Amino acid sequence: MTQPLNILLVDDNGLRASIIEEGLRDAGHANVSIVTTVAGLVKRIEALSPDVIVVDLENPNRDQLEDFFQVSRTVKRPMAMFVDRSDTAEIEAAIEAGVSAYVVDGLKKERIKPILEMAISRFNAVSRLARELADAKSELAERKSVDRAKGILMKAKKIDEDTAYKLLRRAAMNENRRIGEVAASLVSAYNLLGDA
């Protein structure tokens, strides 16, 4: 059985918030906390550590939206945002900020559960892609360092590429470090000496 979600509901209208809370509870979500102000929201999110954030804005202005977009960038949690009206620029800004679900004129009790599930799935997928991209960039940078280090060794020791790689690999094993770390150190030292 999956663990129940810890949900944070942000809505400046207390009556509307209680209706949404009821809808969440009807959908099987008993752990719902309500916040009615944006002031100190990031600290509240850190303290409550919700699995997902539900934001309901009746008629948001650009400043309100930007505040929530900034929160979304900062807290790195799935966020489902419900608004009564929107324009293309606001939708693009929401996506850019990492809002997982941006729903215009669609807050109905029976739709909350599937929207939350979709928001969590989308957040997880985007997070996984971001990690994979960071790993790929790191691996590419490491390869560049290794290639540069091999070039330095080939020039300094008058050896071939295979021998240079074996020297790097042996140094990495002797120092109990990754070959990329050893290569980066060699390149850094070489650059420091001014021979680059």
Buried (B, 14 or more C-beta within 10 A) or exposed (E): EEEEBBBBBBBBEEEBBEBBBEBBBEBEBEBBBBBEEBEEBEEBBEEBEBBBBBBBBEEBEEEBBBBBBBBBEBBEBBBBBBBEEBEEEBBEBBEEBBBBBBBBEEBEBEBBBEBBBBBBEBBEEBBEEEEEEEEEEEEEEBEBBBBBBBBBBBEEEEBEEEBBBEBBEEBBEEEEBEBBBBBBBBBEEBEEEEEE
